[in-house]
Amino acid sequence: MDVVELHRRAVAEFGARVAHVRDDQWAGPTPCAEWDVRALVNHLVGENRWTAPLLAGRTIAEVGDRLDGDLLGSDARGAWASASEEALAAVGEPGALDRTVHLSHGPAPASEYVTQLFVDHLVHAWDLARATGVSERLDPDLVEACAAWFADQEPFYREAGVIGPVVEVDEGADPQTALLSRFGRTA
């Protein structure tokens, strides 16, 4: 499966959970201790809003602070829908993955950046499902692709402190449980 398809399907996984957030759940806790449901969705809306300018060659300094703070406004689902459509269009643009993006740690291949977006959407889809009580089952093909990519990336994520400690699981744990444990989640 190519990176564009992985990204598209992971955005759909997260979006399916956003669609089921009840009005009384936006302030509820998530597995990400620092974020409630609204903050988690805002994080992914932010990721989506950053996608188009970064793939267009803009730097973080050029974008400035216009994507800071609350991006959901009074219509969280609408904000999610428009931001994800914008991101999907940018990623699907011919040649988008051949570009270089300018991230906080320096220039990076766009294909690697979009892979990171895929992973972020997939893992946070599980977080949102856990927080809102909807199906936590992720697309097995996406789980497999994420696990394969993450095998080489895990040390860098740990060193950067952006994931929690590994959660011990049984040796025969299913692939999703094993993957989530590596991201510090108890499935």
Secondary structure, DSSP 8 states (H G I E B T S, - for coil): --HHHHHHHHHHHHHHHHTT--GGGTTSB-SSTT-BHHHHHHHHHHHHHHHHHHHTT--HHHHTTTT-S---TT-HHHHHHHHHHHHHHHHHSTTGGGSEEEETTEEEEHHHHHHHHHHHHHHHHHHHHHHHTS-----HHHHHHHHHHHHHHHHHHHHHT-S-------TT--HHHHHHHHTT---
